[in-house]
Amino acid sequence: MASITPIILQNNQRQDGTWLVVYRLTHKRKSVYIKTSHVITKSQLNKDNTIKQKFIIDYLSADVKSLQETINKLGLKSEQYTAAQLKEILTVGSKEIDFIEYMEEFLEK
C-alpha cells in the first residue's frame, strides 16, 4: 500500500532560506516526490529537519488525507501501478485511466 509523508528535501533550500514542502509517495519500496506550494522556515523544523509545528502538520494532513483517499478509491488496482504511475494519477486529477493505453504500455515492457 502506498504511503504519503510531507517532508522537506535538504538540498532544495530556496535563496530566501526557506524550503518547499514536498509529499514523499512511497510504493513498492520506491519513492517519488510531489511538489506543493507550501513553504517552511528553519524555525519550523526540528534538528533532524522534520516538521515540528503542529498547526503546519495539521494543515498538511488535509492534503495527505485527500491524496490517500484518491489512492484508496483505486482499491486493489493501486497494487498494479508503480510509484511514478500513482504520482501521475494524483497530480493529473480526476482524469480517467485509459485501460487500453495502460495495457499497451504494460505489454511493451
C-alpha positions, 0 to 999 in steps of 0.5 A: 500500500502506498504511503504519503509523508510531507517532508522537506528535501535538504538540498532544495533550500530556496535563496530566501532560506526557506524550503518547499514542502514536498509529499514523499509517495512511497510504493513498492519500496520506491519513492517519488516526490510531489511538489506543493506550494507550501513553504517552511522556515528553519524555525519550523523544523526540528534538528533532524529537519522534520516538521515540528509545528503542529498547526503546519502538520495539521494543515498538511494532513488535509492534503495527505488525507485527500491524496490517500483517499484518491489512492484508496478509491483505486482499491486493489488496482493501486497494487498494479501501478508503480510509484511514478504511475500513482504520482501521475494519477494524483497530480493529473486529477480526476482524469480517467485511466485509459485501460487500453493505453495502460495495457499497451504500455504494460505489454511493451515492457 
